[in-house]
Amino acid sequence: MTSVQTIKENNHYDAVLVGAGIMSGTLALLLAEVLPDIKILIIEKLNSPGSESTGAFNNAGTGHAANCELNYTPIDEKGNIIIDKALSINRSFENSMSLWASLYAAGKIDIKKFLKFIPHISFVSGKENISFLKKRYQAMANNPEFKDMEFTSSFGQISSWASLITKDRNPLNEIAATRVERGTDINFEALTKEYLSFVSKNKNVELRYKTELKDLKKIDQKQWELELSLNGRKISVRTAFVFLGAGGKTINYLQKSKIPEANNYGGFPVSGKWLICEEKSLTEKHNAKVYGKADIGSPPMSVPHLDTRWIDGKRLLLFGPFAGFTTKFLKEGSYFDLFNSIKKNNIVSMLDVGFKNNDLINYLISQSLKNHNSRVDNLKNMMPSADPSNWYLKNAGQRVQIIKKTNKGGSLKFGTEIVTSSDGSLSALLGASPGASTAVSIMVKVLTRSCLFLNDKINLQKKINDLIYQSHLTYESDKDFLINIKKINNSILGFHREF
Ligand SMILES: Cc1cc2nc3c(=O)[nH]c(=O)nc-3n(C[C@H](O)[C@H](O)[C@H](O)COP(=O)(O)OP(=O)(O)OC[C@H]3O[C@@H](n4cnc5c(N)ncnc54)[C@H](O)[C@@H]3O)c2cc1C
């Protein structure tokens, strides 16, 4: 990765992106493609990109398309399965696939470095769960988003899809599964590196590591002044637009910005851990991401899953996540992060969320008390033949869930939220799920709400569409738009199955 220039005191930029995770990486790519003449600075406090939540081991690498994650299809009070969120996540993920296809076709990034196709499976046991899964399948498979979803309650069929799930399981157990063959495993760290090494070729893009945002203030109608620490040396830069993509720490900088929109938010950190297996005789037998059902009372991001992963050229099995609690907002953060985020305008909502979420607190305590054998016992619900000696524990990344002020106090949110100042000069990304997979859709929103877009909205929106959907490729009709896009993406990205 090259740094093009040296930051000079009071240097002026059109855009400064804070953090070099998947979010800033995606925004940098979009900006450099759509507005190639603007001056962009990307700063990262660590010495490499994608090392926090975006790090390959710090997340599950699931290309979240709602193929298998049962928490994206909740049941309402009448017992109906609500699939709206799943449809929207599927479409958002397809935007990511479209951008990758477009950049790959143009020779700008190498998809082999970060993308693998792998079946996505939902797996449940017991009558009630099987009935839920069947209803969910019936509600989803009629839509073009999930046209290729399969359902089975046959032990033999599940065994052929994922033999580790059935090995040593009583064949009389009632189990069921759905499968979408066109699932993905994504190395978001490698993807971020691909984006950043491509944008670094643009002479207007400056990328600085070991450079930390310390403070920021709006100095006039058109400019922010950012105080940075560069290898311990303080400098300041000015910019028309700031993107706060500092992962879990974003909330702290959003508060420092003093924009009124920041007053509504607080953060609640949840750490994660994986069980990892490198034993070849097992890793070679599993070729899927298998998502189960979260325990009652557990937060949605704790859905247990057994995944095939490819990291640093190695094929691995990963199971988890197991949750934990720390007051840090980043893995490389400070234990004061949580306390520093408590302000007089969010303390009521934070306390309210603490009082109302006993289930979550109890869940985090019970997860923190687990030892190796009790974690493997959890794994055995999915993989009955699991042997503790084949698995070791590894820390995952930090999530900071959003706490949002409401009329009645506060509520805990498990999604992502973009906070933008009224003049479009600052945007911040809060929250974690569905996260990296939908970064393209999220960053398109950040870009179109920004002041950089103000004077030329129509033309710039067209440029974005051309970039993502390769407008030289024609589509049959609106109704078939998604199917056509999936076909085009399949052929460029190398998924060979009639869709
Ligand atoms: C356990 C777990 C599992 C997950 N699984 C999935 C999954 O399967 N699929 C999926 O799509 N998403 C998943 N996610 C979510 C996904 O990892 C995140 O949404 C995504 O990585 C967030 O990217 P980001 O760029 O916002 O933040 P980060 O990757 O955290 O990047 C923020 C960057 O900002 C830098 N930074 C912080 N403060 C400063 C500062 N003051 N100055 C300069 N730089 C700074 C940090 O060093 C870091 O590099 C998972 C997350 C976790 C924790």
The ligand as an ORCA input file, in Angstrom:
! r2SCAN-3c Opt
* xyz 0 1
  C     -18.157    -10.984     15.507
  C     -18.543    -10.259     14.263
  C     -19.027    -10.953     13.161
  C     -19.414    -10.284     12.021
  N     -19.798    -11.004     10.929
  C     -20.111    -10.377      9.779
  C     -20.412    -11.119      8.616
  O     -20.390    -12.339      8.622
  N     -20.730    -10.437      7.499
  C     -20.764     -9.076      7.458
  O     -21.088     -8.523      6.426
  N     -20.472     -8.338      8.554
  C     -20.124     -8.952      9.696
  N     -19.777     -8.229     10.799
  C     -19.861     -6.764     10.738
  C     -18.665     -6.169      9.993
  O     -17.466     -6.761     10.450
  C     -18.650     -4.668     10.220
  O     -19.906     -4.127      9.891
  C     -17.615     -3.957      9.354
  O     -16.371     -4.598      9.378
  C     -17.485     -2.535      9.866
  O     -16.553     -1.883      9.067
  P     -16.106     -0.414      9.422
  O     -15.261      0.058      8.305
  O     -17.287      0.402      9.788
  O     -15.299     -0.553     10.805
  P     -13.877     -1.194     11.152
  O     -13.527     -2.337     10.287
  O     -13.886     -1.419     12.617
  O     -12.882     -0.038     10.776
  C     -12.759      1.145     11.510
  C     -11.338      1.623     11.346
  O     -11.237      2.918     11.932
  C      -9.970      3.001     12.562
  N     -10.040      4.090     13.545
  C     -10.728      4.117     14.699
  N     -10.555      5.303     15.318
  C      -9.759      6.046     14.505
  C      -9.236      7.366     14.593
  N      -9.480      8.166     15.628
  N      -8.433      7.810     13.591
  C      -8.159      7.016     12.525
  N      -8.621      5.753     12.405
  C      -9.420      5.287     13.378
  C      -9.801      1.616     13.181
  O      -8.450      1.342     13.495
  C     -10.349      0.725     12.080
  O      -9.355      0.310     11.168
  C     -19.356     -8.871     11.954
  C     -18.856     -8.162     13.054
  C     -18.434     -8.835     14.182
  C     -17.855     -8.061     15.324
*
